[in-house]
């Protein structure tokens, strides 16, 4: 490595830290893949920090704080799904993590101290000069990957979802499985549960409950339906419902717009027919609320 714009003593401090740089780069490669390297923009950092007292110990204030702690406090937290997502965003081939700096007084969107850009072949971390001497103290890159829509390399669910939201849905799958088991115990083994994830993605956009989409949909709605509605089916209700849907034995969970009309408690529409089975359309204005009553059970009692 070469170090333009650095004085001899500063260069010696940097060179003494080179083994720590090499170890951090190796650790990053173990998480993200061997095609990744770390590139410190010594020239730009040197120009911007001219005269700063922290330069005297540049080995610590750049190599340790910006590179070693990038791994320790950030990249180390990547699991296989997050690593795959970052590699999807950065594309194929050789990739770099570029660490550079911008003058004080600019706009920095990550903790007011850095900008993180993920593009083809690179992750670029631009530190604010005001924060020279501070360390990469949190999982800033990790959180950006989790929050980037359509970054996931996991099996996709329809709609625009972040990796964090998809991981939440995956983690809550047992809620759906348990709900299906309860529905089948009441209405018959032919029944299925379908979730229209594209509609949930469309109509829950901007809701704070999206951060835990597995809870919002799989727990609050699907498990809520099983525990507060299907659990109340008696033999007569189950028989009447089976007659009403014919061979279309499925419960479809979907979400409608906030501007829609919802006949049941202002939060739900129920449609039952022999083409689609049961469709439960939840009002987006009630995203994150529990499916807290026996809405379908009561619908069957009143309409079948």
Secondary structure as UniProt FT lines:
FT   TURN            4..5
FT   HELIX           8..16
FT   HELIX           18..32
FT   TURN            34..35
FT   STRAND          36..40
FT   HELIX           42..48
FT   TURN            49..51
FT   HELIX           53..57
FT   HELIX           59..68
FT   HELIX           69..73
FT   HELIX           75..77
FT   HELIX           80..90
FT   STRAND          95..102
FT   TURN            104..105
FT   TURN            111..113
FT   STRAND          114..119
FT   TURN            120..121
FT   STRAND          122..128
FT   HELIX           129..131
FT   TURN            132..133
FT   HELIX           140..147
FT   HELIX           163..171
FT   HELIX           173..187
FT   TURN            189..190
FT   STRAND          192..195
FT   HELIX           197..203
FT   TURN            204..206
FT   HELIX           208..212
FT   HELIX           214..223
FT   HELIX           224..228
FT   HELIX           230..232
FT   HELIX           235..245
FT   TURN            246..247
FT   STRAND          250..256
FT   TURN            258..259
FT   TURN            265..267
FT   STRAND          268..273
FT   TURN            274..276
FT   STRAND          277..283
FT   HELIX           284..286
FT   TURN            287..288
FT   HELIX           295..303
//
